[in-house]
Amino acid sequence: MNLQTKIPLQPQQFNRIDYNSKVMLIGSCFSEYIGERFEYFKFQKLQNPFGILFHPLAIETVVTNAINKKTYTDSDVFFHNEQWHCYEAHSKLSRTSKDQLLDELNTRCIETYQFLNSATHVILTLGTAWAYRFIETDSFVANCHKVPQKRFLKELLSVDQISESLNATMSLIKSVNPEVSFIFTISPVRHIKDGFVENTLSKSHLIAAVHQIIEPRHHQYYFPSYEIMMDELRDYRFYKDDMLHPNNIAINYIWKYFQDVWISEDTHATMNDVDAIQKGMAHRPFNPESDAYTAFLQQLKSKETLVKSRFPHIVF
């Protein structure tokens, strides 16, 4: 008896990710979850340099600024609730000092530009089609930073708006890096604050737009993280306490799928070595002075040296 509907997925035939790859992850909070797995296994990656970005226009803005090597100035930031913010960045970048914020924004803009120039893969995770337009400047923002809602207009991006934005984002990146591969995915996190029906409408716009631009011949792919969560993991035991975000079991399940499809098989042995080193470093011995623990540390160090000899960029 089969108690699950399984999504059939085949390993990617070309452009798979290995330890020589450079992966940019950008988008909603689900990209943070997957990015944590890339971090754990010590892949070369850059993850949401401007923080979580929920809708495609916010992603396009960050990429546009990076490719154009924008310099952030006083006009790009504002003071609210005792902190300086930027409407193009998540609140995790906000600072109590204006100069600190501007330095952070400009540093991250340069970092993003440099990484995009050499990236092999860009993973874009879309969270919502709802976006907020700042009335004073008639421009969409990435984050409202708890500024009163009356200063914004909430809009549902159309399918065409989304696909046009994603195409613009890809064109910008390809202008400096023609060989990069794009992997699109829809975040399974539900934005219930928008409303239950409104969340479904939003996700449907994202899915329809992404499928307008998927073209494997142009290295533009889709990974069904949303469908895995909705169809294979359709049970609240796979959610965190808020019943909206996937829990670690679900994230690991989806990561295993991603690994099977996108991570090169030749890389799995190194991933196992990295996993063993990570677990060894987290181990807390009963007796740190024992001969057994000393031998254990020596074995761990030998594994670490071997991994670093093959991939010098890996740092534990």
C-alpha positions, -999 to +999 in steps of 0.1 A: +000+000+000+014+034-010+004+061+014+020+090-005+018+106-038+054+108-050+066+135-074+087+118-101+121+136-104+151+127-125+187+137-119+198+167-138+219+156-168+239+188-172+253+216-151+251+198-118+265+214-087+298+203-072+325+218-050+339+238-078+305+254-084+296+289-071+260+291-061+240+324-055+208+319-035+184+348-035+148+353-026+123+343+002+131+327+035+130+293+019+162+302+002+177+307+037+167+271+046+184+256+016+213+280+019+219+266+054+224+232+039+249+246+013+267+263+042+268+231+063+283+210+035+308+239+027+298+246-009+308+280-024+278+301-021+264+336-015+231+338+002+207+367+002+233+395+005+205+421+010+185+398+032+152+380+025+135+393-006+099+381-010+088+392-044+104+392-079+106+430-083+127+432-051+151+406-065+153+425-098+162+457-080+190+442-061+205+425-092+201+457-112+219+477-086+247+452-084+252+449-121+252+487-125+276+490-095+253+514-077+267+535-049+242+540-021+239+575-008+219+595+018+189+596-005+187+557-004+182+554+034+158+568+060+155+570+098+125+553+115+121+537+150+156+547+161+173+529+131+184+536+096+168+515+069+168+510+031+136+501+013+157+479-011+170+456+018+157+435+046+156+449+081+185+426+092+207+452+074+193+481+093+217+500+116+217+526+143+243+546+123+235+560+088+272+556+078+273+520+089+242+512+069+256+529+038+289+511+042+271+478+045+249+484+015+278+494-007+300+465+005+272+440-002+265+455-036+301+451-047+301+415-032+270+407-052+284+420-084+317+401-080+299+368-071+275+371-100+304+375-124+317+340-115+286+322-104+278+289-120+242+287-106+217+312-094+188+298-073+158+322-072+131+314-047+099+334-050+077+338-020+048+360-030+032+380-058+020+407-034+042+438-034+040+472-017+044+504-037+058+534-017+034+562-026+059+591-023+083+577-048+059+554-068+083+526-065+080+490-051+099+482-019+115+450-007+106+457+029+083+482+046+103+483+078+071+489+099+065+522+083+027+530+085+008+510+059-011+542+047+021+552+030+020+522+007-003+507-019-005+469-018-007+453-053-009+418-067+017+415-095+003+400-126+017+369-143+031+390-171+047+415-146+064+386-128+077+369-160+090+402-174+108+409-141+124+375-140+135+378-177+150+412-169+168+397-139+182+369-160+193+392-188+211+414-164+231+385-149+238+370-184+252+404-195+282+397-172+280+359-170+265+343-201+271+307-190+252+308-157+224+284-149+192+295-133+171+273-109+137+287-100+116+275-071+084+286-053+086+289-016+062+265+002+059+290+031+023+303+031+018+341+035-014+339+055-012+375+066-023+383+030-053+360+035-059+323+026-074+329-007-050+357-015-020+334-007-033+308-031-038+335-058-003+348-052+013+314-055-006+307-087+007+339-103+043+329-093+039+294-106+023+305-139+050+332-145+079+309-138+066+283-162+065+309-189+102+313-187+115+278-180+137+267-208+163+240-202+181+247-235+189+282-221+199+268-187+166+279-170+152+252-148+124+246-122+127+227-090+093+218-074+099+225-037+064+239-034+049+208-050+069+185-027+056+203+004+020+205-008+017+170-023+042+147-005+043+164+029+006+173+032+005+170+069+009+196+097+035+174+114+059+187+087+054+223+098+068+245+126+046+256+155+032+285+134+018+259+110+031+280+081+069+273+078+083+239+070+101+223+099+135+206+098+121+173+088+104+189+057+135+210+048+158+180+050+133+160+029+132+186+002+170+191+004+174+153-002+154+157-033+174+187-044+206+168-038+194+138-058+185+161-087+211+188-087+242+178-067+268+158-087+272+122-076+309+126-076+305+152-048+286+129-024+318+113-009+331+147+000+298+157+014+299+127+037+334+136+048+323+172+055+293+158+074+315+136+095+339+165+103+310+188+112+295+162+136+329+155+151+335+192+158+301+194+175+309+164+196+312+170+234+334+143+251+329+130+286+366+132+292+385+157+270+418+145+285+414+108+275+436+090+250+405+080+230+394+115+226+430+126+216+430+099+189+395+110+178+407+146+173+437+134+153+415+114+130+392+144+126+422+166+118+434+141+092+400+141+075+399+179+075+434+181+060+424+157+032+393+176+024+411+210+023+439+195+001+412+188-026+392+219-020+413+247-005+383+271-003+367+249+024+371+263+059+358+246+090 
